[in-house]
């Protein structure tokens, strides 16, 4: 079984550094052949039984070439796993509003009933390619403070790079061609498809860019989006004009918590009906639609909705 060690230098597998995000091939080299893939609300899970590790491939990863974004480990099944030289059962976590957590070597460890989740710290130093072609963590360059001139003051340090605001203006669509949806969640699925799969709606939505551009009030992502949707983001998508010409060739549509849903409700767990589609009426807007994959609302309601879509020539699965 591979030995995982987490120290101030980062995560290593049998002494070889492992950095996320990365490719599935990189994990195969570290952990051996994976088991069958498991799809869930957040992406594709790849179990690596030999290491008691499960990797999550983010379907909406910013770095498309390196989609593996986090690892889940069952430490009791991985005796070689140590944190700062301590065996797993000796590790101490700090309490946070979101559960036990520990930060070591640019990684965040979260503890819950399913095991330990390991992912890079959001504010950790960036990752850059090394000469050998591996991705290595590099220190964030800092501008050295300028020496003060005689009788003068010390020059200000270089300001950190800021998030580019999202252009909040809507696409120009003739009023007669703006589709009127009766189910907001159906509309969100259509926007997700058009913006990130078909890529005909631009600019692509980025929550950080939206927050940077939103002027009426400060949206604090450190505390918002955990227990409820962010009202301003939801309202922005509710008013987003979808052009009739863009939906004519859509044959399949899949609900998943991509950039749109996570923008509206960043910490949504998928355990409630917040984004469940409840009616089939909006299928009339998509004449080529033949296949739907939807969030479930329970066996009886799913069956009723499937019949409603079937009456419109659309096969719905949950």
Beta strands, then each sheet from edge to edge (+ up, - down):
strand 1: 4-7
strand 2: 10-13
strand 3: 16-18
strand 4: 37-40
strand 5: 43-48
strand 6: 53-58
strand 7: 68-73
strand 8: 82-83
strand 9: 86-87
strand 10: 101-104
strand 11: 107-112
strand 12: 115-120
strand 13: 127-129
strand 14: 135-137
strand 15: 252-254
strand 16: 291-293
strand 17: 315-317
sheet 1: 3+ 2- 1+ 8+ 9-
sheet 2: 4+ 5- 6+ 7- 12+ 11- 10+
sheet 3: 13+ 14-
sheet 4: 15+ 16+ 17+
end
